[in-house]
Amino acid sequence: MIRVGGKSWKSQKTATKRSNLSASRKTPYEQRRAAAQLAKEIKQQEEEMKEERQQELEHRKKKIQERRQKKAEKERFELLQAKMHQKSVDRIKRRAKKSKLING
């Protein structure tokens, strides 16, 4: 068969063979799109799970930090209360000493 352009020495080109194509191109477009959609959904679920886990860890850290703050505040308050008690005891002793000196 002679080509239209008159170049008889050039071979006639044929359609590409499906066996030469990659496996992804052999599958129908709809099927590839469905697989991509499924992969996208899975990735989204994984990200949601990861985010949920991260929030849980943050909540735990916050809870521990609050507990430590409360404990430190309680210790500080107890120390302050003991100091205040000691001050009041010292005040009573001084008053007793003064009254003893005055009353003889």
C-alpha positions in Angstrom: 0.0 0.0 0.0 1.5 3.3 -1.1 1.3 6.2 1.3 -0.6 9.4 0.3 2.5 11.5 0.4 4.3 9.2 -2.0 6.9 8.0 0.5 6.7 4.4 -0.3 9.8 3.6 1.7 8.2 4.5 5.0 6.1 1.9 6.6 2.5 2.4 7.4 1.9 3.2 11.1 -0.5 1.1 13.1 -2.3 1.7 16.4 -0.3 1.0 19.5 -0.6 -2.4 20.9 -2.3 -2.7 24.3 0.4 -5.1 25.5 3.0 -2.4 25.4 1.0 -0.2 27.7 1.5 -0.2 31.5 -0.9 -2.1 33.7 -2.5 1.2 35.0 -3.4 2.3 31.4 -5.0 -1.1 30.6 -7.6 -0.7 33.3 -10.7 1.4 32.4 -10.8 5.0 33.5 -13.8 4.6 35.8 -12.0 1.8 37.6 -8.8 3.8 38.0 -10.9 6.8 39.3 -12.7 4.6 41.8 -9.4 3.2 43.1 -8.0 6.7 43.4 -11.2 7.8 45.3 -10.8 4.8 47.7 -7.2 5.7 48.3 -8.1 9.3 49.0 -10.8 8.2 51.5 -8.4 5.8 53.3 -5.8 8.6 53.5 -8.4 11.0 55.0 -9.5 8.4 57.6 -5.8 7.9 58.6 -5.3 11.6 59.0 -8.5 11.8 61.1 -7.3 9.0 63.3 -3.9 10.6 63.6 -5.4 13.9 64.5 -7.7 12.3 67.1 -4.7 10.5 68.7 -2.8 13.8 68.8 -5.7 15.5 70.5 -5.9 12.7 73.0 -2.1 13.0 73.8 -2.5 16.8 74.2 -5.4 16.3 76.5 -3.4 13.9 78.6 -0.4 16.3 78.7 -2.7 19.1 79.8 -4.3 17.0 82.5 -0.9 16.0 83.9 0.3 19.6 83.8 -2.8 20.8 85.6 -2.4 18.1 88.3 1.2 19.1 88.8 0.2 22.8 89.1 -2.4 21.9 91.7 0.0 19.8 93.7 2.6 22.7 93.7 0.0 25.2 94.6 -1.2 22.9 97.5 2.3 22.5 98.8 3.0 26.2 98.6 -0.3 26.9 100.5 0.6 24.4 103.2 4.0 25.9 103.6 2.5 29.3 103.8 -0.1 28.1 106.3 2.6 26.5 108.5 4.6 29.7 108.3 1.6 31.8 109.3 0.9 29.4 112.2 4.4 29.7 113.4 4.2 33.5 113.2 1.0 33.5 115.3 2.7 31.2 117.8 5.7 33.5 118.0 3.3 36.5 118.5 1.5 34.8 121.4 4.9 33.9 123.0 6.1 37.5 122.7 2.8 38.8 124.2 3.1 36.3 127.1 6.7 37.4 127.7 5.7 41.1 127.7 2.8 40.5 130.1 5.1 38.4 132.3 7.6 41.3 132.4 4.9 43.8 133.1 2.9 41.8 135.7 6.1 40.5 137.3 
